Amino acid sequence: MDNILTKCFFDNEKFNHTLTEAFEFIINSQQSRLAKLISKHLDEKLKSKHINGPDIEKSFDEVMKLFRFLDSKLSFEIYYKSDMSKRLLSSKSFSKESEMLLLMKLRTGKII
């Protein structure tokens, strides 16, 4: 989206603001559903054995971009904590380092 804004609209500030507002509206119109989908996506990533350190960090960074738009972070926190506890109790987490990395990103992003 940033590439389109730069190349087509020459970083027009007004257009960027309108685009951001529209995206926020769409994201938050079904915020509980989005929070659940993001939590499930992260759960699958953390269970996957086919993803390495740099790839998982990139994936986490991409997900974090959505959080700046999500108003209901509490909904995400509820879903994420439930998924995390199930994952850790059943020993399905592939990497404790990845778990810690995500928690660090969530905390610095003031999500949890």
N, C-alpha and C positions, 0 to 999 in steps of 0.2 A: 504494500500500500504506500509505503514511503517513497518507493521508486516511481510510482505513478504520480504522486504529488510533486516530486521534484522535476520529472521530465515533462509532464503534461501541463502542470499548473504553476510551474516555476516557483515553488514554495510559497504560494499565495497564502498569507496568514489567515485571511478571512475564510477562504475555502478550507484550509486545514482545521480551523476551529469548528466549522459547520460539519465537516466530515467526522471529527472526533465526537461531537455531540450526537450525531446520528448513530455512530457505532455504539456509544454508551447506551443510547435508548434501546437499540436492538439487543445488546448484551443483557441489559437489566430488565427487559420485558419478561424474560423467563429465567431469572437469576437463580432460582433454586435448582432448576433443571441443569443449567450450565454448571453450577457448583458441583453437582453430582457427577456430571460427565467429566469434568476436569479431574475430580478425585479418582474416578475409575481409570482415566487415562494414566494418571501418575501411578496408580496401583499396578497396572499392567506393565508399565516401564520398570518399576522397581522389582517385579517378579521375573522379568525377562533375563535370560542368560545370554542373549544374542546382542547385547548392547554394551559398549565399553565406556570407560571414563569420560573422554571428550564428547562422545555422542550423547551420553545421558545428561551431561552438564548443558550441552546445547539444547537438548529437549526441555530441560528444566527452565532454561532462560526463555525459550519460546512460550512456555506455559505462563511464566511470570508476567509476560507482556499483557496477557489477558486480565491479570489481577488488578492492574491499574484502572481497569474499567468496571470491574465487578463491585457493586455496592454491598451486596450481602456476603461479606467474608465469613460471617458467623455460620451460614449454611454450609459453606465449603469446609470450615473447621470441623463441624459435626460429622460430615461425610468422611473427611480425610482421617480423623481420629478413629472412626469406626473401621475403615479399611486398613489403617496402619496397625491397629491392635490385632485384627484378624491375621494380617500378613505376618506379624512378628510372633504371635502365639502359635501359628501353624508352621513356623520356620520356612515360609515361602519367599522371604526376602532374599534376593540374590546377593546383595552387597550391603553390609552395614555402613560402609563408607558413603554409598549413594544415599542411604537413608539420612545420614548425618548431613550430607551436602544439601539435600532438599530441605531439611529442617532449618539449616542455617539460612538458606535463601528465603524461606518463608518468614523467618524471624526478622531478618533485615528488611524484608519487604513489608513488615508490620502486619502480616496476615495472621500469624498464630502468636 
